[in-house]
Amino acid sequence: MYTDLINIGQGAVGQIYSAIDKVTKQKVAIKEMVLKASHKEALVAEMAIMKQSKHPNVVGFYGAYSITNQKIWVIMELMDSGSLTEVLDQFDFIQMNEGQIARVCHEVLKALNHMHNMHFIHRDIKSDNVLLNSKGEVKLADFGFSCQLTKEKDKRTSIIGTPYWMPPELIGGQEYGTKVDIWSTGIMIMEMVEGEPPYMDYPPLRALFLISTKGIPPLKEEFKWSKELCDFLYKCLIVEPTERPTATELLENTFLKKSCPIAEMVQLLDAVAGLKEMESTSEDE
């Protein structure tokens, strides 16, 4: 089925490999997961959402195979430039400009608009779950925390996600809907602007307390950024969910007109790859 397996990383649930499909000759990513009985239902739900969420800005899902009773292979589109987090890891040397930030927001919001129209909530929007490839494409990944809303249950109450990106309504155990993804997109913008989300220096529980009581602090160097970016960011971070815009509304925002050409994303990723190579070379020496 697949040849030339190369270990390219460690995911939250297991090893990740690149491989070549014997039939199509296409390069793919294989996520090897340990299949625990307690996780089986969640894994089936995650794969169902991935299968139904086909979109140019969602990482492609090609299928899943049981390798042994304990292990499963999930076959996905290979995003060979890694996650947005890997770009932000080089923040001391390379910072994203407004055009690049706008492009990432635009691509992520197109994916979210598609998901929300299908009544799916991602619930874990952050730089780790935004993947990039060497063509400069930006795609949403990791649907392990995703859920589907129904006519009978058009809101959720379960507390799930990653603390620093969580909105107040989710932290407070209130009912919530698709707007939680908009808040988390706002926190991801702060990551791109400042290198990390607010309150990252605090333990997770303390950060949750600060988000729910003090709110999100303004940008540290707001003067460096355009009015369009700041307005867009603060719209995403409106505390009252009913007043927070939808993905559809944000896609009409003038800030997204600043999106850079895809070639500029390729240049950014090439620069990041060059830095990572220099780091690994110096470590080897």
Helices and strands as residue ranges (DSSP letters): E 2-10, E 15-21, E 27-34, H 37-52, E 61-66, E 71-77, H 84-88, H 98-117, E 120-121, G 127-129, E 130-132, E 138-140, E 147-148, G 163-165, H 168-171, H 179-194, H 204-213, G 222-224, H 227-236, H 247-250, G 254-258, H 262-284
